[in-house]
Amino acid sequence: MGKLNLDRDFSRFFNRKDFPHEVTVWFRDKRFVTCSGMVLAQQSAVMEEIICANNGVLLLKNMDEYSLTEIRECFHLLYGADIAFSWENVGFILVFSSLYAIKDLFSYAFDWIVQRITTQSLFKLFELASKLRQEHKHMLIPILEDYLANNSSDVAIEVRKLIKDGKIISTNFLCALLKHSLLNCGDIVISWVAADPSKVSFILENIESLDILQHYPHADDFSQLISCLSANADSLQTMEKLINLQKNYFSKLSKYVPAKESTSYPVDSEPTCNAIHQYKLVDGVLHLSSKTMPDFTSMVSVSNIPVYAQKEDLERVLSKVGTIIDMSLININCFSLLAFVSYKTVYSAKKALSQNIFVYRNKLTVKSFVKPTNLRSSAEKRLFVKKVPIDASKRDVKRCFSHFGAIKEIEIIRHQKCAFIEAFDVKTVAMLIHLSMNGVTFKISGYKVIIEEFKSGKK
């Protein structure tokens, strides 16, 4: 790679009686090294200003996250050591050379990174960009965003893996990803917000500037996002923004699809999984307007889905056994995916149970959907929840269940440690009961709760 140039004119320092020729460098409140003030000043005007203002003392700031060995390597480079970059050292060298405006060293590190950007390194580079001086940040960010725009699908897959592994996704990185590929990243947004509820405000600020209808063309996908945001909203002002966002979305949607009480199809045709469901806005919440009872006999649940799989991937493989009329893809505990699929016929549903179906080399687990015993009509949209913590609020209960479907009303009976939940959609109730029967754990404020079918007279 080369080395920094030390063959420069030092004569300008000779007649300066106030110039500190010997500099003491401090790191983490300890004396780190004593070195030549002229060498430091020749490499960096920022260092020259600091050591002159502090009588020969250079206190390294904003570098506490780095080790003594890493800082020592940076100073070796200042004294002309051979430069050899790797992904292990280029990060702290880039930050050090940026903070202290060491132009030659920064140029070497910057060029090395630009020539070697990969999908795997992109996440780390966005983090590094946030630590650089403003002028250097404006140099690196456009290059990273350009790479992201050209490789958005691969980047989205990598982000899903990072979220699954519990890695913290930086705001700058997610903002850049949404800017270029929000259409394919709705699940990433939901997982990101669920992992850190403080990000709701950030999502609202950025999502309002985007074309909502373009990015969420299906009302059920948009409703799932809004439910997640509502469950994590921390103020009345945030809730008002969400309601306005819903109204804006529904207004745009109605221009494309006229509102009806139910959706009908010609006798010689059949509905497809791409049909847009009819939703109505009631009390600021979108919910399905159809009053018909779902046909649970032709419905199956699908698990063991890769976290990076998309709804279109599942539709492609599951539709091979029969026509799909509806599919819901939901996040379990943020990182596990589960789907509920409604086929046109019972025969197709049974065929799906007997087939070996794969997506991205993962064998899907398909189970029959058992209709809850007391779910006799579409009007029955209530659940009974036991072992609710005595100090739990309605917001805590809503946060537990709302990303499975819109919640209409919650009633908590504290002295009995239970709650009654009413959903807008009977399918939401059926799915929650099915998940509970199949071992999915639900927690409110960190405590495990039990879901049961609502029985009249239970109060």
For each residue, the residues with C-beta under 8 A, 3 or more apart:
1: 82 83 84 85 108 112
2: 82 83 108
3: 77 80 81 82 83
4: 43 77 78 80 83 104 105
5: 8 104
6: 39 42 79 80
7:
8: 5 42
9: 12
10: 13 14 38 42
11: 14
12: 9 15 16
13: 10 16 19 21 37 38 41
14: 10 11
15: 12
16: 12 13 19
17:
18: 52
19: 13 16 37 38 41 52
20: 23 37 51 52 55 56
21: 13 36 37 38
22: 34 35 36 37 56
23: 20 34 35 36 37 40 51 56 57 58
24: 31 33 34 56 57 58
25: 31 32 33 34 35 58 60 75
26: 29 30 31 32 57 58 59 60
27: 30 32 60 63 68 71
28: 64
29: 26
30: 26 27
31: 24 25 26 34
32: 25 26 27 60 68 71
33: 24 25 72 75
34: 22 23 24 25 31
35: 22 23 25 39 40 75 79
36: 21 22 23 39 40
37: 13 19 20 21 22 23 40 41 51 56
38: 10 13 19 21 41 42
39: 6 35 36 42 43 78 79
40: 23 35 36 37 43 44 47 48 51 58 78
41: 13 19 37 38 44 45 47 48 51
42: 6 8 10 38 39
43: 4 39 40 47 78 102 104 105
44: 40 41 47 48 100 101 102
45: 41 48 49 101
46: 49 50 99 100 101
47: 40 41 43 44 50 51 58 100 102
48: 40 41 44 45 51 52
49: 45 46 52 53
50: 46 47 53 54 58 59
51: 20 23 37 40 41 47 48 54 56 57 58
52: 18 19 20 48 49
53: 49 50
54: 50 51 57 58 59
55: 20
56: 20 22 23 24 37 51
57: 23 24 26 51 54
58: 23 24 25 26 40 47 50 51 54
59: 26 50 54
60: 25 26 27 32 63 71
61: 99
62: 99 131
63: 27 60 66 71 92 95 96 99
64: 28
65:
66: 63 70 71 92 95 96
67: 70 71
68: 27 32 71 72
69: 72 73
70: 66 67 73 74 89 92
71: 27 32 60 63 66 67 68 74 75 92 96
72: 33 68 69 75 76
73: 69 70 76 77 89 93
74: 70 71 77 78 92 93 96 97
75: 25 33 35 71 72 78 79
76: 72 73 79 81
77: 3 4 73 74 80 81 83 93 105
78: 4 39 40 43 74 75 102 105
79: 6 35 39 75 76
80: 3 4 6 77
81: 3 76 77
82: 1 2 3
83: 1 2 3 4 77 105 108
84: 1
85: 1 89 90 93 108 109 112
86: 89 90
87: 90 91 121 124
88:
89: 70 73 85 86 92 93
90: 85 86 87 93 94 109 112 113
91: 87 94 95 124 128
92: 63 66 70 71 74 89 95 96
93: 73 74 77 85 89 90 96 97 105 109
94: 90 91 97 98 106 109 110 113 128 132
95: 63 66 91 92 98 99 128 131 132
96: 63 66 71 74 92 93 99 100 102 105
97: 74 93 94 100 101 102 103 105 106 109
98: 94 95 101 106 131 132 133 136
99: 46 61 62 63 95 96 131 132 133
100: 44 46 47 96 97
101: 44 45 46 97 98 106 133
102: 43 44 47 78 96 97 105 106
103: 97 106 107
104: 4 5 43 107 108
105: 4 43 77 78 83 93 96 97 102 108 109
106: 94 97 98 101 102 103 109 110 136
107: 103 104 110 111
108: 1 2 83 85 104 105 111 112
109: 85 90 93 94 97 105 106 112 113
110: 94 106 107 113 114 136 139 140
111: 107 108 114 115
112: 1 85 90 108 109 115 116
113: 90 94 109 110 116 117 125 140
114: 110 111 117 143
115: 111 112
116: 112 113 121
117: 113 114 121 122 125 143 144 147
118: 121 122
119: 122 151 154 155 158
120: 123 158
121: 87 116 117 118 124 125
122: 117 118 119 125 126 144 147 148 155 158 173
123: 120 126 127 158 159 162 167 169 170 173
124: 87 91 121 127 128
125: 113 117 121 122 128 129 140 144
126: 122 123 129 130 141 144 170 172 173 176
127: 123 124 130 131 170 173
128: 91 94 95 124 125 131 132 140
129: 125 126 132 137 140 141 144 172
130: 126 127 137 170 172
131: 62 95 98 99 127 128
132: 94 95 98 99 128 129 136 137 140
133: 98 99 101 136 137
134: 137 138
135: 138 139
136: 98 106 110 132 133 139 140
137: 129 130 132 133 134 140 141
138: 134 135 141 142
139: 110 135 136 142 143
140: 110 113 125 128 129 132 136 137 143 144
141: 126 129 137 138 144 145 172 176
142: 138 139 145 146
143: 114 117 139 140 146 147
144: 117 122 125 126 129 140 141 147 148 176
145: 141 142 148 149 176 179 180
146: 142 143 149 150
147: 117 122 143 144 150 151
148: 122 144 145 151 152 155 176 177 180 181
149: 145 146 152 180
150: 146 147
151: 119 147 148 154 155
152: 148 149 155 156 177 180 181 184
153: 156 157 181 184
154: 119 151 157 158
155: 119 122 148 151 152 158 159 177 181
156: 152 153 159 160 177 181 184 185 188 308
157: 153 154 160 161 308
158: 119 120 122 123 154 155 161 162
159: 123 155 156 162 163 169 173 174 177 185 188
160: 156 157 163 164 187 188 191 307 308
161: 157 158 164 165 307 308
162: 123 158 159 165 167 169
163: 159 160 166 167 169 188 191 192 195 307 334 335
164: 160 161 307 335
165: 161 162
166: 163
167: 123 162 163
168: 196
169: 123 159 162 163 173 174 192
170: 123 126 127 130 173 174
171: 174 175 199 202
172: 126 129 130 141 175 176
173: 122 123 126 127 159 169 170 176 177
174: 159 169 170 171 177 178 188 189 192
175: 171 172 178 179 202 206
176: 126 141 144 145 148 172 173 179 180
177: 148 152 155 156 159 173 174 180 181 185 188
178: 174 175 181 182 185 189 206 207 210
179: 145 175 176 182
180: 145 148 149 152 176 177
181: 148 152 153 155 156 177 178 184 185
182: 178 179 185 186 189 207 210 215
183: 214 215
184: 152 153 156 181 310
185: 156 159 177 178 181 182 188 189
186: 182 189 190 215 216 221 224 225
187: 160 190 191 310 329 331 337
188: 156 159 160 163 174 177 185 191 192
189: 174 178 182 185 186 192 193 203 225 228
190: 186 187 193 194 224 225 228 331 334 403
191: 160 163 187 188 194 195 331 334 335
192: 163 169 174 188 189 195 196 199
193: 189 190 196 197 199 200 203 228 229 232
194: 190 191 197 228 232 331 334 403
195: 163 191 192 334
196: 168 192 193 199
197: 193 194 200 232 234
198: 201 234
199: 171 192 193 196 202 203
200: 193 197 203 204 229 232 233 234 238
201: 198 204 205 238
202: 171 175 199 205 206
203: 189 193 199 200 206 207 229
204: 200 201 207 208 229 238 241 242 245
205: 201 202 208 209
206: 175 178 202 203 209 210
207: 178 182 203 204 210 212 245
208: 204 205 241 245
209: 205 206
210: 178 182 206 207 214 215
211: 214 215
212: 207 215 216 222 245 248 249 252
213: 216 217 249 252 253 256
214: 183 210 211 217
215: 182 183 186 210 211 212
216: 186 212 213 219 221 222 225 249
217: 213 214 221 276
218: 221 222 276 277
219: 216 222 223 253 276 277 278 279 286
220: 223 224 277 279 328
221: 186 216 217 218 224 225 311
222: 212 216 218 219 225 226 249 286
223: 219 220 226 227 279 286 287 405 406
224: 186 190 220 221 227 228 330 403
225: 186 189 190 216 221 222 228 229
226: 222 223 229 230 242 245 246 285 286
227: 223 224 230 231 402 403 405 406 407
228: 189 190 193 194 224 225 231 232 402 403
229: 193 200 203 204 225 226 232 233 242
230: 226 227 233 239 242 398 402
231: 227 228 395 398 399 402 403
232: 193 194 197 200 228 229 399
233: 200 229 230 238 239 242
234: 197 198 200 238
235: 238 239
236: 239 240
237: 240 241
238: 200 201 204 233 234 235 241 242
239: 230 233 235 236 242 243
240: 236 237 243 244
241: 204 208 237 238 244 245
242: 204 226 229 230 233 238 239 245 246 284
243: 239 240 246 247 284
244: 240 241 247 248
245: 204 207 208 212 226 241 242 248 249
246: 226 242 243 249 250 281 284 285 286
247: 243 244 250 251 281 284
248: 212 244 245 251 252
249: 212 213 216 222 245 246 252 253 286
250: 246 247 253 254 279 281 286
251: 247 248 254 255
252: 212 213 248 249 255 256
253: 213 219 249 250 256 257 276 279
254: 250 251 257 258 259
255: 251 252
256: 213 252 253 276
257: 253 254 276 278
258: 254
259: 254 278 280 289
260: 263 278 289
261: 278 289 290 291
262: 278 289 290 291 292
263: 260 271 275 277 278 290
264:
265: 269 270 271
266: 269
267:
268:
269: 265 266
270: 265 323 325 344
271: 263 265 275 325 326 344
272: 275 323 324 325
273: 315 319 324 325 326 327
274:
275: 263 271 272 325
276: 217 218 219 253 256 257
277: 218 219 220 263 288 290
278: 219 257 259 260 261 262 263 288 289 290
279: 219 220 223 250 253 286 287 288 289
280: 259 286 287 289
281: 246 247 250 284 285 286
282: 285 287 424
283: 408
284: 242 243 246 247 281
285: 226 246 281 282 406 408 424
286: 219 222 223 226 246 249 250 279 280 281 406
287: 223 279 280 282 406 408 424 425
288: 277 278 279 424 425 427
289: 259 260 261 262 278 279 280
290: 261 262 263 277 278
291: 261 262 378
292: 262 378
293: 377 378 426
294: 299 342 378 426 427 430
295: 298 299 342
296: 299 369 370 371 430
297: 346 349 371
298: 295 342 343 344 345 346 348 349
299: 294 295 296 340 341 342 343 349 369
300: 340 341 343 349 352 353 366 367 368 369
301: 338 339 340 341 366 367 368 369 434 438
302: 305 314 318 338 339 340 341 364 365 366 367
303: 336 337 338 339 364 365 367
304: 362 363 364 365
305: 302 309 314 329 337 338 339 359 362 364
306: 309 337 359 360 362
307: 160 161 163 164 335 336 337
308: 156 157 160 161 360
309: 305 306 313 314 337 359 360 362
310: 184 187 313 314
311: 221 314 315 327 329
312: 315 316
313: 309 310 316 317 359 360
314: 302 305 309 310 311 317 318 327 329 339 341 359
315: 273 311 312 318 319 324 327
316: 312 313 319 320
317: 313 314 320 357 358 359 364
318: 302 314 315 321 324 327 341 352 357 364
319: 273 315 316 322 323 324
320: 316 317 357
321: 318 343 348 351 352 355 357
322: 319 343 344 345 347 348 349 351 352
323: 270 272 319 343 344 345 348
324: 272 273 315 318 319 327 341 342 343 344
325: 270 271 272 273 275 342 343 344
326: 271 273 341 342
327: 273 311 314 315 318 324 339 340 341 342
328: 220 339 340 427 431
329: 187 305 311 314 337 338 339
330: 224 337 338 339 340 403 404 431
331: 187 190 191 194 334 335 336 337 403
332: 335 336 337 338 435 440
333: 336 441
334: 163 190 191 194 195 331
335: 163 164 191 307 331 332
336: 303 307 331 332 333
337: 187 303 305 306 307 309 329 330 331 332
338: 301 302 303 305 329 330 332 435 440
339: 301 302 303 305 314 327 328 329 330
340: 299 300 301 302 327 328 330 369 427 431 434
341: 299 300 301 302 314 318 324 326 327 352
342: 294 295 298 299 324 325 326 327
343: 298 299 300 321 322 323 324 325 346 348 349 352
344: 270 271 298 322 323 324 325 348
345: 298 322 323 348 349
346: 297 298 343 349 350
347: 322 350 351
348: 298 321 322 323 343 344 345 351 352
349: 297 298 299 300 322 343 345 346 352 353 368
350: 346 347 353 354
351: 321 322 347 348 354 355
352: 300 318 321 322 341 343 348 349 355 357 366
353: 300 349 350 366 367 368
354: 350 351
355: 321 351 352 366
356: 363
357: 317 318 320 321 352 363 364 366
358: 317 361 362 363 364
359: 305 306 309 313 314 317 362 364
360: 306 308 309 313
361: 358
362: 304 305 306 309 358 359
363: 304 356 357 358
364: 302 303 304 305 317 318 357 358 359
365: 302 303 304
366: 300 301 302 352 353 355 357
367: 300 301 302 303 353 438
368: 300 301 349 353
369: 296 299 300 301 340 430 434
370: 296 434 437
371: 296 297 375 430
372: 375 429 430 433 434 453
373: 453
374: 380 453 454 455
375: 371 372 380 426 429 430 433 453
376: 380
377: 293 380 426
378: 291 292 293 294 381 426
379: 426
380: 374 375 376 377 426 429 454
381: 378 408 422 423 424 425 426 428 429
382: 420 421 422 423 429 454
383: 420 421 422 423 429 432 433 451 452 453 454
384: 418 419 420 451 452 453 454 455 458
385: 388 397 418 419 420 421 444 449 450 451 452
386: 417 418 449 450 452
387: 417 418 447 448 449 450
388: 385 392 397 412 417 418 419 444 449
389: 392 396 417 444 445 447
390: 414 417
391: 445
392: 388 389 396 397 412 419 444 445
393: 396 397 412
394: 397 398 410 412
395: 231 398 399
396: 389 392 393 399 400 444 445
397: 385 388 392 393 394 400 401 410 412 419 421 444
398: 230 231 394 395 401 402 407 410
399: 231 232 395 396 402 444
400: 396 397 442 443 444 449
401: 397 398 404 405 407 421 432 442
402: 227 228 230 231 398 399 405 406 407
403: 190 194 224 227 228 231 330 331
404: 330 401 428 431 432 435
405: 223 227 401 402 423 424 425 427 428 431 432
406: 223 227 285 286 287 402 423 424 425 428
407: 227 398 401 402 410 421 422 423 424
408: 283 285 287 381 422 423 424
409: 421 422
410: 394 397 398 407 419 420 421 422
411: 419 420 421
412: 388 392 393 394 397 418 419
413: 416 417 418 419 420
414: 390 417
415:
416: 413
417: 386 387 388 389 390 413 414
418: 384 385 386 387 388 412 413
419: 384 385 388 392 397 410 411 412 413
420: 382 383 384 385 410 411 413 454 459
421: 382 383 385 397 401 407 409 410 411
422: 381 382 383 407 408 409 410
423: 381 382 383 405 406 407 408 426 428 429
424: 282 285 287 288 381 405 406 407 408 428
425: 287 288 381 405 406 428 429
426: 293 294 375 377 378 379 380 381 423 429 430
427: 288 294 328 340 405 430 431
428: 381 404 405 406 423 424 425 431 432
429: 372 375 380 381 382 383 423 425 426 432 433 454
430: 294 296 369 371 372 375 426 427 433 434
431: 328 330 340 404 405 427 428 434 435
432: 383 401 404 405 428 429 435 436 451
433: 372 375 383 429 430 436 437 451 452 453
434: 301 340 369 370 372 430 431 437 438
435: 332 338 404 431 432 438 440 442 451
436: 432 433 440 442 450 451 452
437: 370 433 434
438: 301 367 434 435
439:
440: 332 338 435 436
441: 333 448
442: 400 401 435 436 448 449 451
443: 400 446 447 448 449
444: 385 388 389 392 396 397 399 400 447 449
445: 389 391 392 396
446: 443
447: 387 389 443 444
448: 387 441 442 443
449: 385 386 387 388 400 442 443 444
450: 385 386 387 436
451: 383 384 385 432 433 435 436 442
452: 383 384 385 386 433 436
453: 372 373 374 375 383 384 433
454: 374 380 382 383 384 420 429 458
455: 374 384 458
456:
457:
458: 384 454 455
459: 420
